Amino acid sequence: MKRLLLVVLTSSWLVACSSVPEPTTHTTVAAAAINSQQQQLQQLNQWRLRGQMALFDLRQDDRHGLYIDWFYSAELLTMRFSHPLRGTIARLEQRDGYAELIDDDDNRYYGRNAQELLLKYFNIDLPVDMLNSVVMGKQLPTMAETKYQLQSTDTQQLALLSDFVMVAADQLWNAQLRQYQPVNGIYVPHSIDLTAQTWRLKLKVSEWKF
């Protein structure tokens, strides 16, 4: 993974993630509860998150971590990968049909999209388009085996997407979305866990901005 492999994930974060109690999930919920949550998410035209990302190479039994600052809108996607001591490791920007990655030596790499550059530079094949929706808890038409966490508010009940399976980047991904918290009145996950045959991604969000 080039420079990314130099950033070793601390074991304390893995222990903390594994110690969080599992919420109660449901396979059958009212369609109105699903729609109420998804309609709120659809209103968000752009978002930004900061947090820690762990990547597990299941082929080599390696695990590595870094900090991420991730911005998304319909016109622009940016990701900044960093380490608290070494600073920025790489910056990635994607616009319509064009993407650029700049590493910490100011070398520039170009591609058609973010997924292509992550594969080229870090040797990570991640379905970035899917992730832009999944990290928010958005439900996509190709998801299967969906489960939900129920959340009651003063005015309605929401069904928060908690589990699903989905094919993306030629792999079958199993996902768990946990630790939903309200941000500006909208519930979004703060723990995302995606596992495929060759990769596992864990994202712990420390800050959401809409």
C-alpha positions in Angstrom: 0.0 0.0 0.0 3.1 2.3 -0.3 3.1 5.0 2.4 -0.2 4.0 3.9 1.3 0.8 5.3 3.7 2.9 7.4 0.7 4.0 9.5 0.1 1.2 12.0 -3.3 1.1 13.7 -3.1 1.2 17.5 -4.6 -1.9 19.2 -6.5 0.4 21.7 -8.9 1.5 19.0 -9.6 -2.1 17.9 -10.3 -3.0 21.5 -12.6 0.0 21.9 -14.6 -0.9 18.8 -15.1 -4.5 19.8 -16.3 -3.6 23.3 -19.3 -1.5 22.1 -22.6 -3.4 22.8 -24.6 -4.5 19.8 -27.9 -2.8 19.2 -31.2 -4.6 18.6 -31.8 -4.9 14.9 -34.9 -5.9 12.9 -35.3 -7.5 9.5 -39.0 -6.5 9.1 -40.0 -2.8 9.8 -42.6 -0.4 8.6 -41.9 1.1 5.2 -42.9 4.5 6.5 -40.1 4.3 9.1 -37.5 3.5 6.4 -38.8 6.2 4.1 -38.8 8.8 6.9 -35.1 8.2 7.6 -34.1 8.0 3.9 -36.0 11.2 3.0 -34.0 13.1 5.7 -30.7 11.8 4.3 -31.7 12.6 0.7 -32.1 16.3 1.7 -28.3 16.5 2.5 -26.6 17.9 -0.6 -23.1 17.8 0.9 -21.4 16.6 4.0 -18.0 16.3 5.7 -16.7 13.8 8.2 -13.5 13.4 10.2 -12.4 10.2 11.8 -10.2 7.1 11.9 -10.1 4.5 9.2 -8.7 1.0 9.6 -7.9 -1.2 6.6 -7.4 -4.9 6.8 -5.7 -6.8 4.0 -7.3 -10.2 4.6 -4.9 -11.8 2.0 -1.8 -10.8 3.9 -3.4 -10.7 7.4 -2.2 -7.1 7.8 -4.1 -4.2 9.4 -3.3 -0.5 9.1 -4.9 2.8 10.1 -4.9 6.5 9.4 -7.0 9.6 10.0 -9.3 10.8 7.2 -11.0 14.1 6.4 -13.7 13.3 3.8 -15.9 15.8 2.0 -18.6 14.9 -0.5 -21.0 16.9 -2.8 -22.5 16.1 -6.2 -19.7 18.1 -7.8 -16.7 17.4 -5.7 -15.2 14.6 -3.5 -12.1 15.2 -1.4 -10.2 12.9 1.0 -7.2 13.8 3.1 -5.3 11.0 4.7 -3.1 11.9 7.6 -1.2 10.8 10.7 -1.1 12.9 13.9 2.8 12.9 13.9 3.6 12.8 10.2 0.8 15.1 9.0 -0.8 14.7 5.6 0.1 11.5 3.8 -2.0 12.1 0.7 -4.8 14.3 -0.7 -7.3 13.0 -3.2 -9.8 15.1 -5.2 -12.4 13.9 -7.7 -14.5 15.9 -10.0 -16.7 14.7 -12.9 -14.6 12.3 -14.9 -11.3 13.4 -13.4 -9.3 12.6 -10.2 -6.0 13.7 -8.8 -3.9 12.4 -5.8 -1.0 14.4 -4.3 1.3 12.6 -1.9 3.4 14.1 0.9 6.3 14.5 -1.5 4.1 16.6 -3.9 4.0 13.8 -6.5 0.8 13.9 -8.5 -1.2 11.0 -9.8 -4.1 11.2 -12.2 -7.0 9.0 -12.9 -10.7 8.8 -13.9 -12.0 8.5 -10.4 -11.1 8.1 -6.7 -11.4 4.3 -6.8 -8.8 4.1 -9.6 -6.3 6.3 -7.8 -6.7 4.5 -4.5 -5.9 1.2 -6.3 -3.0 2.8 -8.3 -1.3 4.5 -5.3 -2.3 2.5 -2.2 -3.2 -0.9 -3.9 -6.6 -0.7 -2.2 -9.7 -1.6 -4.3 -12.5 0.2 -2.5 -16.0 1.0 -4.0 -15.8 4.7 -3.3 -19.1 5.5 -5.0 -20.9 3.1 -2.8 -19.0 4.4 0.3 -20.2 7.9 -0.3 -23.8 6.7 0.3 -23.1 3.9 2.8 -21.2 6.1 5.4 -24.4 8.2 5.8 -26.7 5.2 6.1 -28.3 5.6 2.7 -30.1 2.6 1.4 -29.3 1.6 -2.2 -31.5 -0.5 -4.6 -28.9 -3.3 -4.9 -28.6 -3.9 -1.1 -29.9 -7.2 0.2 -30.5 -8.9 3.6 -31.1 -5.4 5.1 -31.6 -5.0 8.8 -32.6 -1.9 10.7 -32.2 -0.2 14.1 -35.4 1.5 15.3 -35.2 5.0 16.7 -38.2 6.9 18.1 -38.3 10.7 18.0 -41.0 13.1 19.3 -42.9 13.0 16.0 -42.1 9.7 14.3 -40.3 6.4 14.3 -37.2 6.0 12.1 -35.7 2.8 10.7 -31.9 3.3 10.6 -30.0 1.0 8.2 -27.8 -1.2 10.3 -26.8 -4.3 8.1 -26.8 -5.3 4.5 -24.9 -7.2 1.8 -24.1 -5.7 -1.6 -21.9 -6.4 -4.6 -19.5 -3.6 -5.5 -16.0 -3.4 -7.1 -16.5 -7.1 -8.1 -16.7 -8.2 -4.5 -19.6 -9.1 -2.1 -19.5 -6.7 0.8 -21.1 -7.3 4.2 -21.8 -4.1 6.2 -22.6 -3.1 9.7 -23.6 0.5 10.5 -23.6 1.3 14.2 -23.5 4.1 16.8 -26.1 6.3 15.2 -26.3 9.7 16.7 -28.3 12.8 15.7 -26.4 15.6 13.9 -28.5 18.7 13.2 -31.5 16.5 13.9 -30.6 13.8 11.4 -29.3 10.4 12.6 -26.1 9.2 11.0 -23.8 6.3 11.9 -20.5 6.9 13.6 -19.2 3.3 13.2 -19.0 1.7 9.8 -17.7 -1.8 9.2 -17.4 -3.3 5.7 -16.0 -6.7 4.9 -15.3 -8.4 1.6 -13.3 -11.5 0.7 -10.0 -9.6 0.4 -10.6 -6.4 2.4 -12.1 -5.1 5.5 -12.7 -1.4 6.3 -13.6 0.0 9.7 -14.4 3.7 10.0 -14.9 5.5 13.3 -16.4 9.0 12.8 -15.5 11.6 15.3 -17.2 14.5 13.6 -20.0 15.0 11.0 -20.8 18.3 9.4 -23.8 19.1 7.0 
